[in-house]
Amino acid sequence: MGNKGMLFERTLIELIAETCHEVNRAYCKGHGDNSHKSWDKSPSWQKDSAIKGVHYRIENPHSLPSQSHDSWLAQKLEEGWSYGPVKNVEHKTHPCVMGYDELPLQQRIKDILFTQVVDSFI
């Protein structure tokens, strides 16, 4: 693929990741969680995580939302994150560092939304 194709692909993947992020932010806001920043104000590690999630879904288009979560979880564990009742970037704790079946329904729905948003682009 030429440079233009790679630039387009990167830009499209970033657009999909941004859309996934904003859908997630809106979903959380609808449940009273206003802690999520907009894409343009989010830290690079959070954007990178969304971009990796988009790549995973594109490479595994028939995967289940639980498999998407497993991929996210593996990434977080590799980066040194652990379970904590509250997301804390400094201490690398996150309430979703657990198996998909252990997640509250509200969190599982976020994985479903993510896969559906990516699928709507591809």
Secondary structure as GFF3:
##gff-version 3
##sequence-region A 1 122
A	DSSP	alpha_helix	3	30	.	.	.	ID=ss1
A	DSSP	three_ten_helix	39	41	.	.	.	ID=ss2
A	DSSP	alpha_helix	44	59	.	.	.	ID=ss3
A	DSSP	alpha_helix	65	78	.	.	.	ID=ss4
A	DSSP	beta_strand	82	83	.	.	.	ID=ss5
A	DSSP	beta_strand	93	94	.	.	.	ID=ss6
A	DSSP	three_ten_helix	100	102	.	.	.	ID=ss7
A	DSSP	alpha_helix	105	121	.	.	.	ID=ss8
###
